[in-house]
Structure formats: C-alpha cells, structure tokens
Amino acid sequence: MKRLSVLPQQCLVLMTCLLMALEAVPIDIDKTKVKAEGHVEGEKVENPDTGLYYDEYLRQVIDVLETDKHFREKLQTADIEEIKSGKLSRELDLVSHHVRTRLDELKRQEVARLRMLIKAKMDSVQDTGIDHQTLLKQFEHLNHQNPDTFEPKDLDMLIKAATSDLENYDKTRHEEFKKYEMMKEHERREYLKTLDEEKRKKEESKFEEMKKKHGDHPKVHHPGSKDQLKEVWEEADGLDPNEFDPKTFFKLHDVNNDGFLDEQELEALFTKELEKVYDPKNEEDDMVEMEEERLRMREHVMNEVDINKDRLVTLEEFLRATEKKEFLEPDSWETLDQQQLFTEDELKEFENHISQQEDELRKKAEELQKQKEELQRQHDQLQAQKQELQQVVKQMEQKKLQQGSSPAGPGGELKIQPPAEHKAADAPQHPAGGDQPLPPGHVQEPAVRTDQVHP
C-alpha cells in the first residue's frame, strides 16, 4: 500500500495548492541535548512517491518551473487564494522560452505515456478502433485538446487535480481498507464451508485464539499526546524524558529542515507505538493493518494540529497543540482490532457484489470456451479437407506411374505430357525430305552418302 507523502516546501505549493509561501524561520535548538545525528546540510532528501498515477509528471513540471527565477519568486510570495484561483498559472506566460520548451516536451511525453496505457488496456480486451483523443478526457491533470504544448491551463489543471486527489486520498484509502478486511472475512467464511463440523470448530477456535493473542499488547499512547512524544524522545532519540522540550523535538524530527513536519515525518513518529501491536514474525499480526494504523494516526494528528489544513505542521501549530488539554490528558486510543470496521449488512452487500462479478466471469469463460470449441471444429474441418486433397494427389501420382510416365519432374512437380507429344514420339520416321508415307511393297534404298569417293 502506497503511503501519501509530500514534496519539499516549494514543490508542495504546486502539489497541494495549500502551502504557505513564506520560508520558515530557522529554529534554535540546544544541540547538546541531541545525541542522534541530524540532517546534513546539502544532503539530498529523497522524495517519496505521492501515490498519484501522474506522480513523475508532476515532479518533473515542478522541477522545471523552479529553474525559472521569475516563477520561483512568484511562487514564494503567492498565497493560497492566488494559487486556487489560477492566478499563479497565468504567470507561466512570463517564464523563459527554454522553460516553456522543456514543459512542452514533458507534456508530449506524458500524453504519449497515457496513450500507451490506453492502447495496452484496449488490447487486453481486444478492442479495435481506439480513439485516443476521446479516452484522454478521463485524465484531468492535463489539457487533452492540446497535446503538444504546455499552457497555463495545463498548470491550472495539474494543480487542481493534485489538490483534489490528495484531499480525497484518505477517504479512498478508508474504502479500500474496508474492502480488504471484508475480503479477508469472506474468504475465511468460504473456507469454513469446505470443512466438516469437527475441523470447522477447530479452525474457529484457532481464529479466536489468534485474535485474542493479537489484542494482548501494551498500552498504545494517543498519537500526538505528550506521553507518546516523550516515548519517542526517550527511546528513539535517546534523550532524558525529564528534559522533554517541544521546540527541540520539532526541530529534531524536521528531517529535511524545511520548517515543517510533513505527513511522512509525522508517520515516522508512530513506529514505537505500532511495534507494541504488530510484529511481522507473528502469524496473527497483519502488516497491511499495521500500515493502515500508521496512516490513521497521522490523519488524526493532522486533523488536530494542522490548523490551516495545508497538510503541513508548522512550529507555531505544533507548540499551540502542546498547550491543549488533549495533549496532557488525551482519551484512550482504540486500535483497529478494537473497532468494528464493517457491519454484517455491509459484508453481505460486498459478498453479493463478489457473487455478481463471479457470475459475469463465469459467463465470459463459457463464451470463451464456446469460441474455443468452434475454432477447434473449424480446425478439424480444415484438417479433413487437407487430408482429402493429399489423398487425391496421391491417387493421381499412382495412376501416372501405372501408365508408365514419370509423375514428377526434376523439381518434384507433376509432369503430364499432352497427347500430341505421345503421338509424335510413337510415329515411324519418314525419309529425309519426304512428307508422305511410302507405298506398300516399296523398299527404301539406302541414302547415298555424299562423303564417299567413287572409283
């Protein structure tokens, strides 16, 4: 499962449309307290995949735009409303010719990639007459009506598509995870149906035992609470829990030193809590569920701390959160195993949907089997016709052999002489220069040799 992450500060502006443009003010930190090595200046920080299907195209566009000094300055001073309204996109007309040329090239490459994906999809269902231009309409991150040049509309569409997709990421993820859990339960119940009563009881007993074992774990601190952060401070950072300082904690876990805690940096804070519940060596622990638990923790903290909803936590937002009552006295945190993720009605509806899909696949398989049988019948018919023709040729060859003529020429082809040639070959030889046959009783005298010398 891909996890949602973010790009560096300036890239985030274009990607989420929600970044506050001002550069973060450096934060003072008592480095005598920090035992772990911090981020090295100039070190390249790898940007994780956003999970968007146009992730690479988005990154390349941002990288090219940031090479233009004018656009970079506008980007740093732009506010959220300017970006949402598309005003920033209109600045594209003022960038250098080299940047526009490179953007044109990137767009053509992206259009070609999408066309290739469309063709591969259509080929898989044996569809013909592909209208790429029509099918490109399903992609909302570029202007399909102009596949050759990158225009302000393309930048505006890219920003809005990325914003919408990222905002809907958690909602989509929840739905996918629920389907995953329902499929697990569906397959378990289907498996139980294949067992006799004794084996079924043993299997159900084992399932309840594993479920109980999974739930037997140490207390999980509320994500983002003082107890949870102090645990990271002590166990992960190796610092004295009595000297916990929120400002130092923030700076220490701002890995790329951009002045924000992004979603990836927040998710890293929950590793210790997750290790209390999940162990990849245990059969009862599902690592897919562990990642979902991590994302739920990150989503919860973002909802509580991220005041302006720009998917980034500033130092000010972080410090303000530490002053709340919930930070000091949080409610207990319910892990996934303590929640009902779906109802019986939802599971039944899900199973009905699966059943319909299976019926459709079964019908399609039957149609394919009929097509296969028809093709086999036609193949057998052609083979029979081929054998008949071979038999006819063989009979003709035998007939020619019986008539004393060679059935085949030097190259193996059939050789049939016309009747006139046979007649000419069997006719008696006439005297030289004579056209008529000799009369009966006449004896032909031997021809006089002109080369003989008479006495």
Salt bridges, closest charged atoms under 4 A:
GLU43 OE1 - HIS39 ND1 3.94
ASP49 OD2 - LYS2 NZ 3.29
ASP55 OD2 - ARG59 NE 2.77
GLU82 OE2 - LYS87 NZ 3.52
GLU91 OE1 - HIS70 NE2 3.00
ASP93 OD1 - ARG100 NH1 3.56
GLU105 OE1 - ARG102 NH1 3.24
GLU110 OE2 - ARG113 NH2 2.84
GLU110 OE2 - HIS141 NE2 2.89
ASP123 OD2 - LYS119 NZ 2.81
GLU151 OE1 - ARG100 NH2 3.02
ASP154 OD1 - LYS107 NZ 2.73
ASP156 OD2 - LYS160 NZ 3.24
ASP170 OD1 - ARG173 NH1 2.61
ASP170 OD1 - ARG298 NH2 3.22
GLU185 OE2 - ARG188 NH2 2.95
GLU185 OE2 - ARG189 NE 2.69
GLU190 OE2 - LYS193 NZ 3.09
GLU197 OE2 - LYS201 NZ 3.55
GLU198 OE2 - LYS202 NZ 3.87
GLU231 OE2 - HIS221 NE2 3.89
GLU231 OE2 - LYS276 NZ 3.15
ASP237 OD2 - HIS253 NE2 2.83
GLU263 OE2 - ARG298 NH1 3.79
GLU263 OE2 - ARG311 NH2 3.20
GLU267 OE1 - ARG3 NH1 2.19
GLU267 OE2 - ARG298 NE 3.14
GLU273 OE1 - LYS276 NZ 3.08
GLU283 OE2 - LYS206 NZ 3.90
GLU284 OE2 - LYS213 NZ 3.91
ASP285 OD1 - HIS214 ND1 2.60
ASP286 OD2 - LYS184 NZ 2.97
GLU289 OE2 - LYS184 NZ 3.12
GLU291 OE1 - ARG3 NE 3.59
GLU291 OE1 - ARG294 NE 3.54
GLU292 OE1 - ARG173 NE 2.91
GLU292 OE2 - HIS174 ND1 3.67
GLU293 OE2 - ARG296 NH1 2.53
GLU299 OE1 - ARG173 NH2 3.33
GLU299 OE1 - HIS174 NE2 3.03
GLU316 OE2 - ARG320 NH2 2.94
ASP337 OD1 - HIS214 NE2 3.82
GLU344 OE2 - ARG189 NH2 2.78
GLU346 OE2 - LYS178 NZ 3.23
GLU351 OE2 - HIS186 ND1 3.01
ASP359 OD1 - ARG362 NH1 2.56
GLU374 OE2 - ARG377 NH2 2.72
ASP451 OD2 - ARG449 NH2 2.84
